[in-house]
Amino acid sequence: MALQARNITVERSGKRLLDSVSLSINWGEVVALIGPNGAGKSTLLKTFSGTLNPTHGAATFAGRELWELSPAERARVIGVLPQESSLSLPFTAMEVVAIGCQAGGADGAQAEQIARQALADADVEHLSERIYTTLSGGERQRVHLARVLAQLWRSRNRERYFLFDEPTSSLDLAHQHRMLSVARQCAAEGAGVLVILHDLNLAAQYADRIALLHHGALTAEGTPDHVLTPDVLDPVFQVTTCVFRHPGLPCPLIGAFGKQSIVDAGIPHDFMQPSST
């Protein structure tokens, strides 16, 4: 079973944000969605969450279009970690995570146990009694990770899909890897994960499959080795990339250079040719 977008087109105010995009999120895998700013990544994530109805095409789960599911039904299957939250009420971090428990259908002693475990998994257990609005951007992001983990707690949901919209944007280096390690663990437990990333090396390291959006169209899809190549990346991102094998991991390692900086530095053209893999 998969969460699927089939020939999704989204038009708003006369502008086409997505153009006939088809993509599936399968159980047990992490799919990284990459592309330049304005490529349509967040729009596609919203169609997968059921909060945005496409102009054409359909987003489906278990053979049903997502708009047919009630918000409560969607909340038991799909958890969304947004780029940022507008939450401004003086809730503690624990109370924010408890919102996830409620959305997922847990209450009482079970909900408290789930919330505490989710806080620990997101490395924010020590912030449980802090007021959410006093936290840093990165701490807030990790609290929301805990909220989503509590919403789709593993013991209650076999079909689970996590949608992460640029989850590493506010995080330091260690917590970027912690965040994506949690995503990989969710996939290892059978969940499907879609994560929007700008860091191509994080996508290479943590994704099973990468989907590249450009001008609202899906221009490449496949394994990191298949998508993360100069021939694919350079025309889309308008940079010059150099792709190597990672010295310690079974994935590509990408270096990106602004075209003018290469000219200014006098780097030989032959040096920038992709290495053999």
C-alpha positions in Angstrom: 0.0 0.0 0.0 1.3 3.5 -0.8 0.4 7.1 -0.5 0.1 8.2 -4.1 -0.1 11.3 -6.2 -1.4 10.6 -9.7 -1.0 13.2 -12.4 -1.3 16.0 -9.9 -1.7 19.5 -11.4 -2.2 22.5 -9.2 -3.1 25.9 -10.6 -3.6 29.0 -8.5 -4.2 32.6 -9.6 -3.4 31.6 -13.2 -0.1 30.0 -12.3 0.7 26.3 -12.6 2.4 25.2 -9.4 2.5 21.5 -10.2 2.3 20.0 -13.7 1.1 16.4 -14.0 3.2 15.0 -11.1 3.0 11.3 -10.2 4.8 10.0 -7.2 4.3 7.3 -4.6 5.5 7.0 -1.0 5.8 3.4 -0.1 6.0 1.7 3.3 9.5 1.3 4.6 11.2 3.9 2.6 12.5 7.5 2.8 11.8 9.6 -0.2 13.7 12.9 -0.4 12.0 15.7 -2.4 14.6 18.2 -3.8 14.6 21.1 -6.2 15.1 24.9 -6.4 13.1 27.4 -4.5 9.6 27.7 -6.0 9.8 24.3 -7.7 6.5 23.1 -6.1 7.9 20.9 -3.3 5.7 22.3 -0.5 2.7 22.3 -2.8 3.2 18.6 -3.5 3.6 17.9 0.2 0.3 19.7 0.9 -1.5 17.5 -1.7 0.0 14.4 0.0 -1.3 15.7 3.4 -4.8 16.2 2.0 -4.9 19.9 2.9 -4.7 21.0 -0.7 -7.0 19.7 -3.4 -5.3 19.4 -6.8 -6.8 21.1 -9.9 -6.4 17.9 -11.8 -5.3 14.4 -10.8 -5.7 12.8 -7.4 -3.8 12.1 -4.2 -4.9 8.7 -2.7 -4.5 6.4 0.2 -5.8 2.8 0.2 -7.7 3.5 -3.0 -9.5 6.6 -1.6 -8.9 10.2 -2.5 -7.5 12.1 0.5 -10.2 14.7 0.4 -12.7 11.9 1.1 -11.1 11.2 4.4 -12.1 13.3 7.4 -9.4 15.3 9.2 -9.5 12.7 12.1 -9.1 9.8 9.6 -6.1 11.5 8.0 -4.5 12.3 11.3 -4.4 8.6 12.2 -2.4 7.9 9.0 -0.5 11.0 8.0 1.7 13.2 10.2 3.0 16.5 9.0 6.1 18.4 10.2 5.8 21.9 8.7 8.6 24.3 8.0 7.4 26.5 10.8 4.5 26.8 13.2 2.3 29.8 14.0 1.6 28.4 17.5 1.7 31.3 19.9 -0.2 30.0 23.0 1.8 29.6 26.2 1.8 25.8 26.1 4.7 23.7 27.5 6.6 21.5 25.2 4.8 18.5 26.8 1.4 20.1 26.1 2.4 20.6 22.4 3.3 16.9 22.1 0.1 16.0 23.9 -1.8 17.6 21.0 -0.2 14.9 18.8 -1.4 12.2 21.2 -4.9 13.6 21.0 -4.9 13.7 17.2 -3.7 10.1 17.1 -6.4 8.9 19.5 -4.4 8.3 22.7 -5.4 9.6 26.1 -4.7 9.2 29.8 -1.7 7.4 31.1 -1.0 5.9 27.7 -0.8 9.4 26.1 1.6 10.6 28.8 3.9 7.6 28.2 3.8 8.1 24.5 4.5 11.8 24.8 7.5 11.2 27.0 9.0 8.6 24.7 8.4 10.9 21.7 10.2 13.8 23.5 13.1 11.5 24.2 13.2 10.3 20.6 13.4 13.9 19.4 16.0 14.8 22.0 13.8 17.4 23.8 12.8 15.5 26.9 14.8 18.1 29.0 12.5 20.8 27.5 9.2 19.2 28.5 8.2 21.9 31.0 9.6 24.8 29.0 7.1 27.2 27.4 7.1 26.6 23.7 7.3 30.2 22.7 10.5 30.7 24.7 12.3 28.0 22.7 14.7 28.6 19.9 13.7 27.8 16.3 15.6 24.5 16.3 14.1 23.5 19.7 10.6 24.2 18.4 11.3 22.1 15.3 12.3 19.2 17.5 9.2 19.6 19.7 7.1 19.4 16.6 8.9 16.3 15.6 8.0 14.8 18.9 4.4 15.9 18.4 4.2 14.1 15.0 5.9 10.9 16.5 3.3 10.9 19.2 0.5 11.4 16.7 1.6 8.3 14.7 2.9 6.2 17.6 4.2 2.9 16.3 2.2 0.6 18.5 -1.1 1.9 17.2 -0.6 2.5 13.5 0.6 0.0 10.9 -0.1 2.4 8.0 1.9 5.5 8.8 3.2 8.3 6.6 5.4 11.1 7.8 5.7 14.3 5.7 8.6 16.5 6.7 8.8 20.0 5.1 12.5 21.2 5.3 12.9 19.7 8.8 16.6 20.5 9.1 16.4 24.2 8.2 16.6 25.4 11.8 18.8 22.7 13.2 22.5 22.5 14.0 24.6 19.9 12.3 24.2 17.2 15.0 20.4 17.6 15.2 20.1 17.6 11.4 21.5 14.1 11.5 19.4 13.2 14.5 16.2 14.4 12.7 17.0 12.3 9.6 18.1 9.3 11.7 14.6 9.4 13.3 13.1 9.5 9.7 15.2 6.4 8.8 14.1 4.6 12.0 10.4 5.4 11.2 11.0 3.8 7.7 12.7 0.8 9.3 9.6 0.3 11.4 7.5 0.2 8.3 6.4 3.8 7.8 6.6 5.8 4.6 8.5 9.1 4.8 8.6 12.1 2.5 11.1 14.7 3.4 11.9 18.0 1.6 15.6 18.8 1.7 17.9 21.4 0.2 21.1 19.7 1.4 21.9 17.3 -1.4 24.4 15.4 0.7 21.8 14.8 3.4 19.5 13.5 0.7 22.2 11.2 -0.6 23.0 9.8 2.8 19.5 9.2 4.2 17.1 8.7 1.2 16.2 5.4 -0.5 14.8 7.4 -3.4 15.0 11.0 -4.6 12.5 13.0 -6.6 13.6 16.2 -8.3 11.1 18.9 -9.0 11.8 21.8 -11.4 9.2 24.4 -12.5 6.4 22.2 -11.0 7.4 19.1 -13.0 9.0 15.9 -11.9 12.3 15.9 -13.9 14.1 12.9 -12.2 13.3 10.1 -9.8 15.4 7.2 -8.6 18.1 6.2 -6.3 20.7 8.8 -5.1 23.2 7.4 -7.5 20.7 7.8 -10.4 19.5 11.4 -9.6 22.5 13.0 -8.0 24.7 13.4 -11.1 26.0 16.6 -12.8 24.0 15.9 -15.9 20.8 16.0 -13.8 21.7 18.6 -11.2 23.6 21.3 -13.1 20.8 22.5 -15.5 18.2 22.6 -12.6 20.2 24.3 -9.9 22.3 26.5 -12.3 25.6 25.5 -10.6 28.5 23.2 -11.4 28.6 20.0 -9.4 31.3 17.5 -8.8 30.2 14.1 -7.6 32.5 11.6 -5.9 31.9 8.4 -4.0 31.6 9.0 -0.2 34.8 7.7 1.5 32.9 6.1 4.3 29.3 5.6 3.2 27.6 3.8 0.2 26.3 7.0 -1.4 27.5 9.9 -3.6 29.2 13.0 -2.2 28.3 16.2 -3.9 30.3 19.4 -4.2 28.6 22.4 -5.8 30.3 25.5 -7.2 28.9 28.7 -8.5 29.8 29.0 -12.2 31.4 32.5 -11.8 33.5 31.4 -8.8 35.0 28.6 -11.0 36.0 31.2 -13.6 37.4 33.6 -11.0 39.4 30.9 -9.3 40.9 29.7 -12.6 39.9 26.1 -11.9 40.6 23.9 -14.9 37.6 22.6 -16.8 38.9 19.0 -16.7 38.9 19.1 -12.9 35.2 19.7 -12.8 34.3 16.7 -14.8 32.4 14.0 -12.9 34.5 11.3 -11.4 33.9 7.7 -12.2 31.8 5.8 -9.7 
